[in-house]
Amino acid sequence: MTATPKLTLVMVAWNSAGLLGDSIGAFRRSADAAGIAAEVVIVDNASSDESADVARRIGADRVVANPLNVGFVVAASQGLALATSDWVLLANPDLVVSEPFVGVVVEAAAAAPADVAMLVPDIRYASDPRVINSRGLEVDEVGVPAERDAGRAADSVESADEVFGASSSASILRVEAVERVGGLEPAYFAYLEDVDVAWRLRKAGYRAVLLHEALALHEGSASTGEGSWLKAFLVARNRRILFRLHAPKTPRARAFRTVVEAGHATVQALSGSRSASIRGRAAATHSRRYTRFLRASNTALAVPNERPIELAPRFRLLETLQRKQTASLLMHHAPAVDEPSTPPAPRVGSARDDGTVRVLVDAGNLKPDQGGIRTYTMGLIRELARDPRLSLVVATSLPEAGKLGDFNLVPLPESTRAVAGRALWRETHLASLARTVRADVVLAPVPELPARRLEPPTVVVVHDVGPFVAPAFYSRNKRLRYETVLRHACRRATSIVCVSEATLVGLRAAIGIDPRLCSVIGEGPQLFEEIETNDDAPDLDRPPFLLYVGSLDARKNVDTLVDAMLHADPPLPPLVIAGPASTSELAALKRRSAAFPGRVEHLGYVEASRLRALYAGCLGVVLPSLYEGFGLPVLEAFAADAPVVASDIPSVNEIARGAVLRVESPLDPRAWTEALRRLSAEPALRERLRDRGRVSAQRFTWPEVGAAFADLLVETAGNGPAGSRTASADELVRHRAAGR
């Protein structure tokens, strides 16, 4: 090269032939656009494809072909040693930089003070550049690292100029500073080496600065694969080494780390990597002598081991990790599902002496002030009680359930409304109750069954599989409990009902359930036809407003909707939120909206009559969820003749069939602002959505849903363990209408 390079791109390739062309090409175009001399160094770790040859063909300045896979860290160190510039962009082979990238980086590097050793680009998801993949690293007060702002909509957050360090997916390093602290540590092999070198640089007095205009696209785990055994092993091992070298040594931090590691090992084991995480931690125990050597090396390099570094609060890191996991899953998760097997021929169900099938309904899940599950369970009980083929026995702690129809009510203690109390009652009493009432079939409206198989055949209802496909939305305890209980229930059940095809797809992808056991039967709306709307209700006199019905759970994406409402200019009609919320969730909502009075109002849980008035009086219903098993508010809105704006997610699309105004970028507040402004300003649009909603609502009426479910219960009572069939709600309804 005739000119001295101002920036060197160093990439470690491992079976990356299909990625290098886009990555290197984008880097070259960016350098040419800025008129800057730059070089490319590729180190290939014994790829089985043509990675090294591809790198040579597309013009890499230096290509190192290692005869064996020496790991990312050693290979990256080889590349750093070959770089002839003062600054190096160390990047993964699937990173694609924007055209201004090199110019921005070189200009910032030239102006950087001597204590700046890391420049941090703004990395976005390649599958959706509006969502942040990483804006550098941050480490919490316990010592757990995460990628800063991961999973956030890029335009919804302003990041600080200084961060803890740079992620190795794209880190811009001052070579002299990295050499000054001992370089990259080969013991890590791959993963978390970026946190280690950032920590050493910070201890040596260096800083990391975020470059907001240096944009790049990246997905992640292109080599080892997201969720692979190897990645789980390496992360577990390296995290333990990292804790030992750098993490705070206080008793509180140590206790937290013990919990974090135990939880991480359990989650990894349940998510498919089995013993990888445990083996990784076991491997870390053999490195104690080596980590003592590393601490001594730091001292020799004048890197103070015990220098205090400002770390992020624990709660903020948990939120960051959750967003990252969620975003990754939403970007990547697209499970392949085999075609359903041919269903077996139906068999005649067993019957009582009076000609009916005795159904024991375990409705212990019912409790006051509950959301969609309560609506579904009570609606289903009411419709099944009306079917002359069935004789119902309902076990519940909710006395008002007895008003739903003519059936035997078994009162349960209120302790069964809690998870532990319900599980204890189920294990000790459900089997004996089934024998006492001589049940032909047991129905669990939620996927919960006792540890031992019940004598009668069982039907369980699966409403969603969120903890499997989007676990970051749930606490670790809830996720583990749900996954354990759901797996057990599906393996014990005679028949499984999923409330949507989307839920069935997720269930089969998650636990590989036999499709012949599964049926898809949708839900019905709130029991609106029996509710008298009070014409004097205050909600009917409200000025125009938008309505969200549901909880404030993370998967509901209410934060993005609230951002859209609070920052809309000119203001949108106010948002009314109806649904339960915890004390902390409600306090957080009030803090966020305090500066914008009147734009967001939270009503909490509302009774059915008032909810009906809200649906009837609103300009439109908004459902911003990132994941739903069914999407009941959409159906309720259709039943109340209200137009709907909703996220473009599979379950909602399955229900709506084009009857909602879809938001294709649910993490982008601007997309919601635009959609809600259209809904508010266009009466013709609202009328079109109402017309389409009426048509879609006809597919999910409680009489049809109840009849389809009764068909299945009659069959299951006669089938024993054989199971039923895979069918949609429409197919089940058509079977009945044809006189099955």
N, C-alpha and C positions, 0 to 999 in steps of 0.2 A: 504494500500500500504506500502511496506517495506521501500522504499526509498522516500525521500522528493521530491515532484514533482518540476521540474524546469520550467514547463510551464503548464498552465491550459487552456483547450479549453472550452469556454462558448458559448453555442448556445441557442437561443430562438426559440422554435418550435411552429408553428401554422399550423396544418394540413400539416405536413411535413414528414409523415411516409415514403413516397416514396423517400425522399432525404437523410434521416439520415444515412442509411446504407453506401452509397458511401462516405459521408462526414466524418463520424466518423472512418470508416475503413481506409480511406486514412491517417487520422491523426495518428491513431495507427501504421500503417505501417511505417510512417515517423519517429515516435518516436523510434520504435523498430530498424529501420535501423541505427539510431544514437546511440543506447544504452542509451537513456535518459528516465528517469522517468517522465511521464506526466499523467495528469488526465483529465477526461471529465465530465463536468457539463451541463446537459440539463434542461432547464426550459420550461415546456409546458404550453402554454396559452389557456387552455380549448379547445384543439383541438377536432373536431368532428370525427377525424379518430383515429388510434391507435398510434399516435406519441410517447406518454409516454411509452407504452408497448414495442414498437420497440426499443426505447432508452435503456430500461432495458435489452432486449434480446441481443442487440449487445454489451453490456458491458460498458455502461456509469457508471462512479463511483458514481455520484449523479444525481438523477432525481427528479425534483420538478414539481408536477402536480397542477397548479393553478386552482381553481374552476371556475374562469372566466377570460376573456381576459383583463389583466391589462395593456396591451401595451408593446411594445418592450423595452422601457426604464426601466420601473419598473422591468420587468422580467430579463433584463440584469443586473440590479443592484442586484437582488437576486443572480444571478450567480456569480457576482464579490464578493459578501459577503461570498459565500461558497468556493471560491478558496483558496487553501492553499499555492500556489506558489506566488512569488513576481511579476511575469509577467503573463498576461492573454491574450490569443488570443480570442477576441470577434468577432465571425463570424456568418454569415448567414448560414442557414442549407443547402444551395445548394453550399457552398464553398468546393472545393476539392483541397487539398494541394499536392504539389509534394513530392517525396520521400526525397529529401534533406532538405525540408522546416524546420522541427523542429530543426535539427542540426544547420542550419544557424541561426535561430532565437535565440536559447539558447546561442550559441557562441557570437552573437552580443549583447545580453542582458547582459551577464557576463562582456563584455568589455565596455559597454556603460557608459559614464560619468554621474555624478549625475544629470546633467541638461537635460538629454534625457529622456523624459517621454513616447514617442511614437515611435515604430518601424513600418515601413510601407512596406508591401509586394508588389510585382509586380503582380497585378491581371490581368489575361487575360480572354477573352471571352471563355466560354466553347465550344461554337459552332465553334470558330476559334481561337485557342491559339496563333496565330501569331499577333492578334490584341489586343491592350491594352484596358482593361476595366477601370482600375484605377491604378494610381501610387500615391495614396494619394490625399489630398485635396489642393486646392488653392482658394483664395478669392481675388476678384478684388478690386480696389480702391473705388468702390461704395458700396461694401459689399456683392456682389452676389457670392455665392460659386459654385464650379464645381469640377469635378474629373480630376486630372492632367493627361495630355497626353491621355485622353480617345479618342478612335477611331483611334489612330495612329498605323501604322505597328510597331511592337515591335522593329525591328532591324533598324528602320529608324530614331530613336531619342535617344539621350543620355540625361537622366534626371539628374537633380542636386541631390546631396546626401541629401540635407535638403529640406523639404517641409513644407507647412503650418500645416498639420495635417493628421491623418489617417481616412480613411473611415470606417464606422461601418460594411460594408460588410466583412471586414477583418482588424481589428485594433489590434495591439499588444501594450498593455498598461502596464505601471508600476503602479501597484495597489496603492502604497503609494502616488504617485503623483496625481492620480485621486482623491483619498480621500482628499488630501491636498487642492484641489480647490473645494471641495463640491460634488464630484461624478457626475453621470449623472443626468440631470435635468428631472424629471418625467413630467413636463408640456408639453413636446414635444410629448409624447405618442409614436410616431415613426416618423422618417425622420428629418434630420438636427440636431439631438441631437449630432452627431459626430462633426459637425462644431462648435456647442456651446462649447463642452468640449475642443476641440482643441484651440478655441479662449481664453478660460479661462486659459488653460495651458500655452499658449504663453504669455498672460498678466502676468502670475506668473513667467515668466522667463524660462520656459521649452522649449525644442526643439523636433522636429520630424525628424527622419532620415530614408531615403529610403534604404531598403535592396534589392539590385538588384538580388541576387541569391535566394531570398525567393519567389518562383513562386507558384501561385495558380490559379484555374479556377473558374469562377463565371459568372452567366448570369444576374441576377437582377430581382427584383420584383416577386420573386417566390411565395410570400404569397398574397400580395394585388393585384398583377397583374399590368403590365406596362400600364399606361393610365387609371387606374381604377378611379371611382368616389372618393373612400376613399383616394387614394394616392393624387389626385389633391386637395382635401380638406385639408389634413394634410400638404402638402407641402406649400400651399398658407398661411395657418394659421401660421405655424412654421417659414416661411420666414419672415413674418411680425414681429413676436416676436424676431427673431434673429436680424433683422434690428434695432429694438428698443433697444436691449441690447448692441449690439457691433458695429454696422456699423458706419462709419464716419458721423459726424453731420454737415458737411459743406453744404452750400446752393446748390452747384453743385451736391454733392452726393445725397442729398435729392431729387433734381429734377430728376436726373437719376433714382432713385429708384421708383419714382412715375410713370415714363414712363415704367419702367420694369414691375411693378406690373399691370398696365393697359393693357400692351401688353400681359402679361402672362394670365390674366383673359380672354381676348378676344380670344386668341388662344385656351385655354382650353375649352371655351364655344363652339367654332366652331369645335373642334376635338372630341366632344362626351361627355365630362364630364359636360356639361351644366353649372349649377349654382354652381358647387362644389368649384371652385376657388374663386368666389365672396363670397360664404358663409364662406369659410375658413378665408378670410380677415375680414369679419364681426365678426367672432368668436374671432379673435385676438384683436379686439377693447375692448372686455370685460376683457382682461388680463392686462390692463395698471397698475392697482394697484398691481398685482402680480409681474410684471416685475420691478416695483419700489422696491418691497421687495427683489427680486433677486439681484438687484444692491447693495442694502444695505448688503445683505449676502456676496457678493463678497468683499465688503470693510471689513467686519468683519473677513473674511478669508485671508486678506492681498493680495487680488487679485485686483490690481488697475484697476478700470473701464475705465479710460481715458488713459491708457498707449498706446502710438502709436505703432502699429504693421505694419511692412512692408507688403504691399499688391501688388498684380499683376496689371499690366496695364489693363485698361478696354478692349481694343481691343483684348488682348490675351485671356481673359476669354470668350468673344463672340465666338472666334474661337474654343476654347475648348468645349463650350456648343454645338456648331454646330456639331463638330466632334462626340461628344458623342451621340447626338440624331440621327445622320445619321447612325453611327455604330449600335446602338440599333435597329433601324428600319430595316437595312439591315440584321441583324442577325435574327430578329424575324418575319419579314413580309412575310407571306405566306397565302394570303387570300383564303378561300374556295369559289368556284364559283359553283352555281347550273348548272345543264345541261340546255341548252337553250330550251325555249318552242317551240312547233311546230309552224313554221311560217305560217301566214295567206296566203291565195292564193292571187297572184298579181292581181291588177285591172288595167284597161286601164287608161292611163294618159290623162289629158285634153290637148287641143291643140288650137293654134291660127287658124285664118281663113286659113293661108297658111300651116296648118298641123303641125306646130312646137310648142314645149313647150317653153314659154318665161321664161328664168331664169335670175333673177337679182343677180349678184355676188357682194357682199359687200367686195371689196378688199382694204378697207381702211387701212388694216394692212401692205400693201406693202410700203417699203421705200428703199432708196439706201443703199448699203453696208450691206445688211441683209444676214443672213445665210440660214439655211435649210427651214424656213417658206417661204421665198421669192422664193426659188427654187421650192418648192412644189406648191405654189399658181400659179406661172406663168406657170409651166408645166401643171397644171390642167386646167387653163383657155385655154391654147393653144389646148389641146386635146378636151375639150368640144366645142370649137368653130368649130372644124372640124366635129362634129357629125351632120348629116343632120336633126336629130329629134329635135334639140335644136336651139333656138334663144337667143343669149346672150346679156345682158346689163351689163357692168362692171363699177363699181364705184371705182375710185382709184385716188390717187394723183401722181402716177408714170406714166409720159407720155409714156415711152417706152413700157408699157404694151399694148398700142395700136398696136404695131407691131406683136403681137402674133397671130392675126387672124382677120377674118371678123366679127366684132361685133360692137355694139354701145358703145362708151366710154363716161362715165360721169366723167368729171374732178372734183376732190375734192381739197379743199385748202390744202396746205402743213401742216397746223396745225393739220390735222387728223393723221399725222404720230406719234404724241404723244398720249399717252394713254388718257389723259383728253380730248384733242381735238377730238379724234375719238369717245369717249363716248358721248360727247356733240352733235356731228353731228348725231350720230346714233339715239339719243333720239329725236332730233328735225326734222330730215329730212328723215330717212330711210323709215318710214311708208308712207309718202307722195310720195316719189320716187317710191315705189312699186306700189302705186295706179296709178301714172302718166304713168309708162311704162306698166301697166296692166300685172304685173308679175304673172305667174302661180305658181312659187316657188322661194323662196329666199335662196341663198346659202351663208353661212358664212364659209370661209376657216379656220377661227379660231373660237373658241366657244365664240362668243360675240353676244348678241341679245339685243334689247331695252327692257326697263322695261315692256312695254305693249306688249301683243301678237300681232304679225303682222297678217293682214288679209290673205295673202297667206300662205300655208304651208312652213315650213322652214327646211333646212338641215344644220347642223353644223358639223364641223370636229374637233375631239379631237386628238391632236398630242401626248400628254403625260399627265400623272396625277402625275407628280413629287411632287407638293406641298402637295398632299395627302399621298403618300407612302414614300416620302423622304423629309419632309418639311425642314430639317436642311440645305439643299442645297440652300435655298432661303431666302431672307430677309423677315422680318416679314411683311412689307408693301406689298411686291410682293405676298407673300403667301396668305395673307388675301384677297387681291384684286382678285387673280386668283381663289381662292376657291369660293368666292362670285359670281364672274362672271360666272365661269364654272357651278356651281350648278344651277344658274338661267337659263343659256342657255340650259342646258340639260333638265330642267323641261318645258321650253317653246317650245323646238324644236319638230317638227313632226318626223324627222328622225335624227339619230346620226351616224356619220361615225367615227370609230376608225381606226387609221393607222396600228394597229397591234393587234393581239390577246392579247399580254401582256398589251397593253393600255386598252383594253376592260375589262380584268380581274381586273385591278386596278380601273377602273371607276365604275364597278359594285360593287366592294368591298367597295369603298369609299362613294358612294351616292345611292346605291341600285337601279340603273336604270332598267326599264323594258327591258328585253332582246329583246323583239319584236320590240323595237324602234331602235335597234342597228344593224349596218353592219360593217364588217371589210373589208376595201379596202386599200391595201398597197400604197406605194408611187412609183414614178419613179425616175430614176437617173437624174443628171444634164443634161441639154439639149446638150449633147456632139455631137450628130449626126449633128448639124447645126454649130458647131464651127470649124473654120479653125485653126489648130495648126500652129503657126509661127515657121518654122524650124530654124530660127535664134534666137529664144527665149533663154535667158541665162540659163534657168532651164534645157534645154536639154544638156548643156555642163557641168553640175555639176558632180563632182565625186559621187560615190554611196552614197545614203542618204535614210533615213527613213522619212516618211511623216505622220504628224498628221493634220487633217482638222477639225476645230471647234473652239469654244470659249475657254476661260480659266476659265469657271464657275467651282465651287467646285465639282459639280456632274460629271464633265468630268474627274476628277482624274488626271489631267495633272501633278500635283506636284509629284505624285508617279512615273510617266513616266520620268519626268525630273531628279528625284533622280537616277533612274536606268541608265539614260544616263550619268549623271555627274560622277557617282562613278564606272562605269564599268571599269574593269581592266583585260585585255587590252581594250582600248576604242572601242566602237561600231561605226559604220558609223554615221555621224552627223544626228541630228533630225531637220527637217524643219517643222515649225508650220505655217499653213495658216489659218487665221481666225481673226475675230475682237477681240479686247481686250481693256479694259478700261485703262486709264493712270496709275492707281494704280496697276492693274494686270501686266501691261507691265513692270513697274518699279521693281516690286517684282521679276519678272522672270529674269530681267537683273542683279539684285543684286545676285540672287542665282547662275547664270551661269557665273558671272564675273571671277571667279577663274579657269574656265575651258573653255577658249576661243575656239570657233570653234565647240563645241559639240552640241549647241542648237542655232538655228536661227529662229527668229520670223518675218514673212513677213507681218503680218496684213492681212486685207481683200484683196483678189486677184480676178481679173476678171475671167470669165469662161474660156477664152482661155488659160490664164496662168495656171489656176487650172488643166485644161486638160493636159497640158504639165508636170506639177508636178506629177500627177497620172501616166502618161505614163513613166516618167523617174525614178521613185523611185524604190528602192529595195522592199519596202513593205509599206503598209498603217497600221497605228497603231491606235486603238480605245480603250483607257484605261477606258472608262466611267464606273461609278458605277450604273448609271441609264440612260436609253434612252427610249423614247417612240417608236422609230423606228430604228434609226441607219443609217441615210442616207449616211454617208461616206463609209460604207461597200458596199452599193449598187453601189455607184459611182465608188468605186475601182473595183468592178466586171465588170462594164461597160467599164472601162479603162484597163482591163486585168491586174490588179495589185493584188498581193497576200496580204492577210490581217492577222494581229495579233490583237485579240480583247478580251475584258473581257468576261468571261463566265456569261452572263446575258441573261434573257429570250428573250428580243426583238431581240438581235443580233442572238441568236441561231435560232429564228423563221425565220429570213431572210436567214441565211447562210446555215442551214441544213448540217453542217459538212464541209463547204467550207472555214472556217477560222481556224487558229491556236489559240486555246482558252487558255486563262490564267485564271486558276481556283482561283487564289489568287490575285485579282486585287489591293489589298492594300499593297502587298509585292513587293518592288522594285526588289528584287532578282529574283522573278518569271518573271518579265518583261525582266530583263537582260538575263536570260536563254533563253526565247522564242525568243527575238530579235537576240541573238547570233546564235541560230539555223537557223532562217530565213536568216540571212546574210551569213552563211557559207554553206548552203545546197541548191544548185541549184535545185536538184530533188524535194525537199520539196516545193520550190517556184513554180515549174511547176505543181505539183499536186494541189496546192491551186488554181492556175490559172484555171486549167481544171475544178475543182469543182465550182469555182466562175462563170464560163461561164454558167454552167448548172443552178445555182441558179438565175443568172441574168435574165434568160428567164421568170421567174415567175413574174417579176416586170418591164415590159416595159410600157412606157407611153401609147401607143395605147390600150393595154389591160386594164390598170388602168382607162383610160378615158372612155372606153366603159362600164366598170362595173359601173362607177359613173354615166354615162348618163342613164343607165338602172334604177338606183335608183332614179334619179331626175324625170324621166318620171313617175315612179310608185308613187312617193311622191306627185307629182302634182295632180294625180287622187285620191290618198288615203285620202287627207285632213289630219285630225288629227289621222288617224288610225295607221300610222307608217308602217314600212317595215318588215324586217326580220333580223335574225342573220345569217351571212354567211361569209365565208372567201373570200379573193380576188380570190383564185383559183376557188371556187364554183361559184362566180358571173361570172367569165370568162367562165366557162363551161356552165352555163345557156345560155349565149349569143351565144356561139359556137353551141349549140344545136338548135338554132333558136327560142329562146323565143320571 
